[in-house]
Structure formats: C-alpha cells, structure tokens
Amino acid sequence: MPSNMPTTPPALPIEVVLPGPVEPSGLEIRPRTPAPPGPGSVLLRMEATGISFAEQQMRRGKYYDQPPFPFVPGYDVVGTVVETGEGVDRSLLGRRVAAVTKTGAWADRVQVPAADLLPVPDDLDPADAEALLVNGITAWQMLHEVARARPGGTVVVLGANGGVGTVLVQLARHAGIRVIGTASPRHHDGLRTLGVEPVDHHAADAAEQVRRLAPAGVDAVFDHVGGPGLATSWSFLRRGGVLVSYGTAATKDDEGNSRLPVLALIGRLLVWNMLPNGRTAHFYNFWSGQRRHEDFIRRQREAYARVLDLARVGAVRPQIAARLPLSDIVAAFELAESRTVTGKVVVLGD
C-alpha cells in the first residue's frame, strides 16, 4: 500500500562562500543547485578537497591574484564525474579524477574543464589522493625540475611539517637526499620518522643549528616564508646551490597591496642571481607556463602520476592532519590555521 507519510526532499548541494576579508567563522555555507556542465566541461561530485596556505591568504585578501569577493575557495579537488558537457567523452562518467582549480572546489558539485582532469586510481583513498594533489605536484616540480637535487646531496626544507613540506621531505629521502627540516618541537618526532633532521625554527640559534649540521653549505633550500629570513636561507647555500622560494608567509598579515610582497621578493631574487657567487635563486609559481595550456597540464599530470606511483608502493605516505566534512568547514579552517598540525587538513564531500 502507498504510504501517507510525508517524504523529505533531498538536501540541496552546498558551497562555501568567502564573502570578504573575514575570520574563519565568517565563511558562509549556502545551498546551490549546480548548473549543468558547459561545453568541454564535466561536473564532479566532490569527494575530497583541502585547505592550503593559499586559502589562508585569500581570506585576508592577500593572495596574489585571487578573484574579487565574494567567491567560492578551494584550490584542488578529487571527485567522481557525474555529468559531461557537450563534446566530452561520456566514458568519463563514473570515473574518479582530480583537478587543480585555484578556486571553486569547496562545494558538493564542482565544474571543471575536461582537459584539466588528472586520473586517480580507483583503489586510492580520495583523501590520500587529495593530500598528494597540489602539494605533491608542487613538491615534485620544485625538487626535481627546479632545484634538480641529486642523490647524496643535502637540502633544507622550511616548514617541513606542512602540506607541501611533508611530501617534499619524503620525495627527497626517497631520492637519496639528506633533509634538514625546520618546524616547531611538537613536530620533531614525526619528522624523524620521515628521515628528517629537525631544527626548531623558533630557536634563537636556528640558523646556527643548520650551519652546524651542514658546515659546507647545502645544495638547495625550499623557503615558503620569505620576508627578512630569506637572506638567511640564501646564506645556507654552498657554491652551486639553489634557493627555491615559493611563498611569502611572513607577510600574510601585512597591510597594503597583496602583490607588493611577491614582487619585492622576485626583485630580490633577480638581484641575487646577478652576484658572481655560483648560487642561484628561483621563485616557484605553480601557475607559470599557462600560455601553453596543454604543456602546463601535461607537466601536472606527469608529476602527479610520479607521486601517486610512489604512494602506491609506500615510498610516500600522505600526511593527513584531519578529515572533516564540508559542512564543518569553519572547524577545518581553524584547525588548518592553528599551526599545530602535521600535513594537510582534508575536507570531505557527503
């Protein structure tokens, strides 16, 4: 017999909106009916996204080229294709894929150009795939394509407990490279299990500790902090060493134009590269090379595949600080900004 009980309509998908420069508690969760994917695009059911330092800058209005407020953040996404737009191979339906989006991934449904999709093995946990996505691509490219570090060498990784840092140190150790990593003492035991020689970045003699561990200098330094400490990172290098700068965390609370700290940093690196001391400095920008978009995506796909291959054989272990649902985005954001975690805070879809 048909039931007379009322039925509950299915809940609408949600998205998280950053309305302006707000504290994490100011993030807005809104219902949204997703539009069908446009030509050349697919619609994903989000399974995992994450919180990176980029979103922490965006909420302050300090990310270099963020869109105007309000917008949906979310730098990358792992999900399943649920709809395809015109001109897209329908065999993608039901496939698990990943994409680096820069914004827009903090939603139950995410529209992505089909050309930007990266394959994800079905047997890989979506949260693990997310933790290795933009972090893994960044770490692989900086280590192997920018610094070109070699087995037997020594590198310094600032913030070795972070999302990029934990992947970077594992890639380096797998490649036979010695790693000195800076972090708060609470993270030192965990870093030692990854093969890192930890240094307390809060210690007054932190720089001297690094120099004692590598008195002849190091082959590469990976610095996401910038600011006045960048000169110290430069000083760690031996002749022939490479400084890879990839962020300006030291200036995240500075007032004024969000582009000025980045431009000032790049200017400093250019000046250092003119010095006749055999050292080089690079600013790593994930988004460089977009003018040749096919090559840009190919490089992402190759780097991500290398990292996933290492994860599948246990050479790289995703470091996940916490897994929280999208509806708990405020708690997830506050945890990510607490500076108490190792690895990445991953946000899960329903």
SVG drawing of the C-alpha trace seen along z (x, -y; Angstrom):
<svg xmlns="http://www.w3.org/2000/svg" viewBox="-2 -50 84 52">
<polyline fill="none" stroke="black" stroke-width="0.4" points="0.0,0.0 1.3,-3.5 2.5,-5.3 0.8,-8.5 3.9,-9.6 5.4,-12.8 8.7,-12.4 11.7,-14.6 13.1,-16.3 16.7,-15.6 19.0,-18.3 20.5,-20.7 24.2,-20.5 26.1,-23.2 29.0,-25.5 31.2,-27.6 31.5,-31.3 34.2,-33.6 32.3,-36.9 35.2,-39.2 38.2,-39.5 36.7,-37.6 37.7,-35.3 37.1,-31.6 33.8,-31.9 32.7,-34.3 32.7,-31.7 29.2,-31.2 27.6,-27.8 25.0,-28.2 22.7,-25.7 23.4,-25.7 21.7,-23.9 24.6,-23.2 24.4,-24.2 24.9,-21.6 28.4,-21.4 29.2,-23.6 30.8,-22.5 34.1,-20.8 33.5,-20.5 32.4,-17.9 30.6,-18.1 32.2,-16.3 30.7,-15.0 33.4,-16.3 34.9,-13.5 37.8,-15.4 39.2,-18.9 41.6,-20.6 42.8,-23.7 46.1,-25.1 48.0,-28.2 46.6,-29.9 43.1,-29.9 44.5,-31.3 45.9,-34.2 42.7,-34.6 40.5,-35.1 42.7,-38.0 42.6,-39.3 46.3,-38.7 46.6,-36.0 48.5,-37.4 45.8,-37.0 42.6,-36.0 39.2,-36.9 37.1,-39.7 34.9,-38.9 32.6,-37.0 33.8,-33.7 34.0,-30.0 37.5,-29.0 39.1,-25.6 42.4,-25.1 42.1,-21.5 39.6,-18.6 39.2,-14.9 35.9,-13.6 33.7,-11.4 32.4,-12.6 28.6,-12.7 27.8,-14.8 29.6,-15.6 29.1,-18.6 28.9,-18.8 32.0,-17.4 33.2,-15.4 33.8,-11.7 30.9,-10.1 33.1,-7.2 34.4,-9.6 31.1,-9.2 31.7,-7.4 35.5,-7.9 37.4,-9.2 39.6,-12.2 41.4,-15.1 42.0,-18.8 43.8,-21.9 41.2,-24.6 42.7,-27.5 39.2,-28.4 35.7,-26.8 36.4,-23.4 34.7,-24.0 31.4,-22.7 29.5,-19.4 29.5,-19.8 32.4,-21.3 32.5,-22.1 36.0,-21.5 37.3,-21.6 37.6,-18.1 41.1,-18.9 42.3,-19.7 41.4,-16.3 44.1,-14.2 43.5,-10.4 43.2,-8.9 43.4,-5.1 40.1,-3.7 41.8,-1.9 43.4,-5.1 41.5,-6.7 40.2,-10.1 41.6,-11.9 45.0,-10.4 44.8,-11.5 43.8,-15.0 46.7,-15.3 49.1,-14.5 47.5,-16.6 48.7,-20.3 51.1,-19.5 52.6,-16.6 52.9,-18.3 54.5,-21.4 57.0,-19.3 57.9,-17.1 58.4,-20.1 60.4,-22.1 62.7,-19.2 63.2,-17.5 62.6,-20.3 63.7,-23.5 66.4,-22.5 67.4,-19.3 68.7,-18.0 70.9,-14.9 71.4,-11.7 73.9,-12.3 73.1,-16.0 71.7,-17.9 68.6,-20.2 66.8,-22.4 63.0,-22.4 61.4,-25.2 58.1,-24.2 58.8,-20.6 55.6,-19.6 53.3,-21.4 51.3,-20.0 54.0,-20.6 56.8,-20.1 55.8,-16.6 55.6,-15.4 58.8,-17.2 60.9,-15.6 59.7,-12.2 60.4,-12.7 63.9,-13.9 64.6,-11.0 63.4,-8.5 65.8,-10.1 68.7,-9.6 69.0,-13.2 69.7,-14.3 67.0,-16.6 67.2,-19.2 63.8,-20.4 62.5,-23.3 59.4,-23.0 58.1,-23.6 59.4,-21.0 56.0,-19.3 56.5,-18.1 60.1,-16.8 59.4,-13.2 57.1,-12.9 59.7,-14.4 62.3,-12.0 60.1,-9.1 60.2,-10.6 64.0,-10.6 64.3,-14.4 66.9,-16.0 64.7,-18.6 65.6,-22.1 63.3,-24.3 62.5,-27.3 61.6,-29.3 65.1,-28.9 67.3,-31.9 70.1,-29.9 68.1,-28.1 70.4,-29.3 73.5,-28.3 71.9,-24.8 71.5,-24.4 75.1,-25.6 76.4,-23.1 74.5,-20.3 75.8,-21.3 79.0,-23.3 79.9,-23.2 76.6,-24.5 73.6,-22.8 72.5,-22.0 69.1,-23.5 66.8,-25.4 63.0,-25.4 61.5,-28.5 57.8,-29.3 58.3,-32.1 60.0,-34.9 60.5,-38.2 63.7,-39.0 64.5,-35.4 65.0,-34.8 68.6,-36.2 69.3,-33.5 68.1,-30.8 70.3,-32.2 73.3,-32.1 72.8,-28.3 73.7,-27.5 77.1,-26.1 78.6,-27.3 76.3,-25.9 73.3,-25.7 69.8,-26.6 67.3,-28.7 63.7,-27.8 61.3,-30.4 57.6,-29.5 55.7,-31.8 55.5,-34.9 54.1,-33.6 56.0,-36.2 54.0,-38.9 50.5,-37.4 49.3,-40.0 50.9,-43.0 48.7,-45.9 48.6,-47.2 48.6,-45.7 48.8,-41.9 51.1,-41.9 53.9,-44.0 55.5,-41.4 55.6,-38.9 57.1,-41.5 59.6,-42.6 60.6,-39.0 61.1,-38.3 63.1,-41.5 65.4,-40.4 65.9,-37.0 66.8,-38.7 69.5,-40.8 71.0,-37.8 71.2,-35.9 73.4,-38.7 76.0,-38.1 79.1,-36.2 79.0,-33.6 77.8,-30.5 74.4,-30.3 71.0,-30.7 67.6,-31.7 64.2,-30.8 60.6,-31.8 58.4,-28.8 55.0,-29.6 52.6,-26.7 50.7,-28.6 53.7,-29.5 53.5,-28.1 49.8,-28.5 50.2,-30.2 50.9,-26.7 48.0,-25.1 48.4,-21.6 52.0,-21.5 51.1,-23.0 48.5,-20.2 50.9,-17.6 53.5,-18.6 50.9,-18.4 49.8,-15.0 53.3,-13.7 54.3,-15.0 51.1,-13.7 51.5,-10.3 55.0,-10.0 53.9,-10.9 50.9,-8.6 53.2,-5.7 55.4,-6.3 52.4,-6.4 51.1,-3.1 54.4,-1.3 54.7,-3.0 57.6,-5.3 55.4,-8.4 52.8,-8.3 50.1,-11.0 50.2,-13.0 46.6,-13.9 46.2,-16.1 42.4,-15.7 39.4,-14.7 36.3,-16.9 33.1,-17.2 32.4,-20.3 29.7,-21.3 32.4,-21.7 34.5,-24.0 34.9,-26.5 36.4,-24.0 38.5,-22.6 39.8,-26.1 40.5,-27.0 42.5,-23.8 44.5,-24.4 45.4,-27.9 46.3,-26.7 49.9,-25.9 49.6,-22.7 49.1,-20.1 51.4,-17.9 50.3,-17.5 47.1,-18.7 43.6,-19.2 41.3,-17.4 37.7,-18.3 35.3,-15.6 32.2,-15.6 29.0,-13.9"/>
</svg>
